[in-house]
C-alpha cells in the first residue's frame, strides 16, 4: 500500500524509478526517467527548470528559484544514478515502506537526499522569497566519472549563476562533512622473458617479479602510511586491486600487470602515488633481472573546507535551530562531487539523511549494500535543515 506520509511516498516513488548507471552495469536504465520526474516536481513547486544531456539519454536537471535582491545564493545538488541492483536482499525497485524505513536500491544513496532537496525547494518556493538564488541541481553519473557535475559546473558559468556555497545531501546521518579523501589509480607492468617452462636458464618470470613489487607496496601501506594522518580523515591507504599475467602453464610469463589504488589525504596528489611507486621500483631495479614501469590511470584530488567557512557556520546554525543541537563534524573516506564544486568556486559541504531518525545511525554503511534503506524521519530533518540553512545564507 502507498504510504500516507508524503515524504515517505516521495522517497518510495524515487526508488521505484530504476536509475542504474549504464556505464557501471551495461544495459542499466540510466537517469532519463528520474530526471523527468524531478524536473516535473521542481516545475510544480514553481522553479525555473531546464534539462540537458551530459551523455546520450543521460540528463542533468537544473532548477532556479530566483532571489529578490541578488544576495548570495545556495546550490543544493544531488545525483540521480545508482549502482547495480544484482543480489539485493529486498526487491530493488519496489520502494517498500515499513514504518520509518523505505527499502530499495538507491534509498539511502541518494534518493532520500533527493527527496529532501525536493521537499526543501517546495517549502522555500511557497514561503517568503529568498533574497539570493536557490539553485537545485540533479546530476547524472556520480557513481562513475561524475560527468553530470562536470557538465553542471560549465552550465552554471554559462547561465551566470554564482551560488556562494553548496550542500550535497549524501547519506551522512545528519553529520556535517567538510573534508573527504581523494584517490589515484595506477598500473605497474613487470617485464620478464618468455621461454619454455623447462628452460630455467632463459626464462624470467614476470609474475614473480611483480611479487617483489607487491611486497614493497604492502610494506608502504603497513609501515609508512599510518604515520601520515589527518584530523578528520585518519590515514591514507594503498591496495592492489587487479592483477593479470601469463598465458599458459608451460611458459614463463613475459608480462604481468597490476592495477592499484591509493586513497589520498589533503595535500597529496596523483604525483604522490607516482613518487612512491617509482621509489619502490627504483630500489628493486638494483636486481639485474628486474624490469618494470608505472603508468598513472585516473585520479580525483582530496577536498577540505575550513571549519570556519560560512556554509559550515550556516549548516551548524540551521541544525541547532531545527534539531536543537549543532551537528558533529566528520570527514568522509570516499570521494564526492563536493570537490568538483569546490574547485569551481562553490564551497560545498555534505549533509544528508541516514538509516535512523537520530544522527550517526549508520546510513552510509548501507550505500551499495544488499539491504539498502533510508529513514523517512531523518530525511525530513535533513529537508528542514536545508531550508533553514538556505534562509540563513540567502536571506529570507
Secondary structure as UniProt FT lines:
FT   HELIX           6..16
FT   TURN            22..24
FT   TURN            26..27
FT   HELIX           32..45
FT   STRAND          48..55
FT   TURN            56..57
FT   STRAND          58..65
FT   STRAND          71..79
FT   TURN            86..87
FT   TURN            92..93
FT   STRAND          97..98
FT   TURN            99..100
FT   STRAND          101..103
FT   TURN            105..106
FT   HELIX           107..111
FT   HELIX           112..126
FT   STRAND          132..139
FT   TURN            142..145
FT   HELIX           147..159
FT   STRAND          165..168
FT   TURN            173..174
FT   STRAND          176..180
FT   STRAND          182..191
FT   TURN            197..198
FT   TURN            200..202
FT   HELIX           206..219
FT   HELIX           220..224
FT   HELIX           225..227
FT   STRAND          229..230
FT   TURN            231..233
FT   STRAND          234..235
FT   STRAND          237..245
FT   TURN            249..250
FT   STRAND          255..264
FT   TURN            266..267
FT   HELIX           270..284
FT   TURN            285..286
FT   TURN            288..289
FT   STRAND          292..300
FT   STRAND          303..304
FT   TURN            307..308
FT   HELIX           310..323
FT   STRAND          329..332
FT   HELIX           338..343
FT   TURN            344..345
FT   STRAND          347..350
FT   TURN            359..360
FT   HELIX           363..366
FT   TURN            367..368
FT   STRAND          373..375
FT   HELIX           376..394
//
